[in-house]
Amino acid sequence: MSFLGRMILGIFFGFSLLNAAPYMIDKAHSEVGFSVKHLMISNVKGDFTKYEGEIDFDPKSKTFNKLNAVVSVNSIDTGIEDRDNHLKSADFFYAQKFPNIIFNMKTYEDGKVIGELTMRGVTKEVELEVEELATVRDLKGNNRVGFSLKGKVNRMDYGLKWNKALEFGGVAVGEDVKILIEVEAVEKK
């Protein structure tokens, strides 16, 4: 890249950081969820109720400079306690040894967040689509950003390998897990 190109990129990046601000997740209006096939015929949905995140967002350019999260595996909730306990066990997440799921953004461009997702001690690059990205000033005068993150991972890639073959063919639990995240965040003052 030429000197002039590097200089223009540096100026653009510098202005982007000037407009960026840290945002705090509003947990009353956010959700970290997932969906996976059960018995090859239906989708089981669940969510994680305990999570923290770091968001650095530029509302003018609608750009993320940072989007990182830590999710507590022990907060998994599918609505059935026995299933939740099985998911926390060594058959799946092994929460006792690997208590957190971690996401660290590497880049954001063209409506996609690309980052490293760590589950059960395995780190892989994932791509999440950013949808419905919007900003607003709330009734108290606070700047807010809202967006959805959607993607898919293969649970086998992360060592979540438990399954049972069905007598008529297929398996009890699908390999692909849909990631479904809704975020509303408020600018820190």
N, C-alpha and C positions, 0 to 999 in steps of 0.2 A: 504494500500500500504506500502511496506517495506521502510525502510530508504534509502536503495540503489536505489530503484525504484524512490522515490521522488527526490533523488539527481540527477539521470540521467535525469529525466523529467525537473528538474530545470536548469541543464546545457544546455539541448537541447533548452528549451524556451529562456534562456539567449542568446545563439548564434543566435537564430532566431531574437531576437530583435536587436542584433548588426547589422545584415544585412538589417533589415527593414528600410524603408525610407518613409517620407510623400510624397504623390503625389497630384497634383492639376488637377482637371478635365479640359480637353481641350474642351470647349463648342462648338467650331467650328467643332469638330469631334465626338460629343456625342449626345445622344438623350434619353429622358425618355418618353416612349410611352405605349399605351395600345390598346386593341382590345376587342370588346364586340358584341354579336349577336344582330341584329336588325330584328324585325319581324320574327324571327326564320329562316331566309333564307340567310342573308348576315352578314358580319362583318364590323362594323364601327371602324375605327382607329382614334386615336388622340394622341396628345403628350402635354407635359408641357414644356414650353420654359424657365421658370425661376426655377433654382435649384442650390443648393450648396451641396458639399460633402466633407467628410474627408476620405481619403484613406491612410492607412499605409500598405505598401506592401513590401514583401521580394522577390526580383527578383531571388535569387539563389534557394530558396525552392518553389517559386511560391505560397506563402502563404499570405493571408490577415490577418493582426493583427487588423485592424480597417477598417470598411466600413460603414459609416453613411451618411445619406442624409436628406436634407430638401427641399421639393418641394412646390412651390407656387401654390395653387389651382387656383388663379385668372389668371394664365398663361396658362390655358387649351386651346387647339386649335384643333378643329375637322374639321376646314375649313368652318363651318357654324356658324355665329355669334349668331343666335337665339338659336341653340342647345347649344353652349358654355354658353350662359347666363342661360339657363335652368339647365345645369349641375352645375353651380355656386350657384344656388338657394337652398332654404331649401328642395326642393324635392330630391336633391342629396347631393352634397358636403357641402352645407351651408357655403360658403366661407366667408361670413360676420362674422360668429361666429367661424369658424374653418378654418383659412386662409392657414394652412400648412398641408401637408402629411409628416410624419416623419418616417424614417427607421433607426434603430440602430442594427448593427450586434451583435450577441451574440457569435456565433462560425462559424468557417470555416473548413470543412473537407470533403474529398472525392468529391471535386468539387461542394459542396453545401454551400451556405451562409444561415445560420439560424439566424433570427433576429426578432425584434418586429416592426410591421408596425402599425402606428397610423393614422387613418383617422376619421374625424368627431368625435373626442374625444374618439374613441374606439381603444384599443390596442390589437392586436392578434399576435401570433407567425406565421411567414411564412417561407417557404423554397424556395430559389431561386437557380436554376441551373446555374452554371458558365460554359459558353461555349466559345470556341475559345480564351482561355487565352494565350496571347503571349506578349513577351517583345522584344524591339528593341532599338537601339541607332539611333536617328533621324539625319537628315542632319546637324544639328547644334551641335551634340554631346551630346544631352540630352537623358537620359534614359526615355523610355515610356513603358506603359503597356496598353494593349487593351483587352477587354473582353465583352461578352454579358451576361446579366442576364435575365433569363426567369422563369416565375412562373404563378400561378393562385390564385386568391382570389374570394370569394363569396361576392359580394357587399352588400348583405343583412346582413352579419355578422357585417358590419360597419355602418348600419343604412341608407344606400342608397337604400331606399325601393320603390321609385316611380315606378309605372308600369301601364299598361292598358291591359286588356284582349282583345284578338282579337276575332271577331265574328266567325271565322272558327277554333278557338282553339289556344292555345298558348298565348304568351304575346309579348308586343312591344319591351321590352329590356331584354336580357338574364341576368341571375344572375351571371354567371361566367365571370370574367374579366381577360384576359390574360395580364400579365405584360411583356413588351418587352423593355429592356434597353440596349443601346449600349454605352460603355464608352471607351474613350481614355484619358489617364492621363499622365502627365509629372512630373518627379521627381522634387521636390522643391530643390533649391540650396541655 
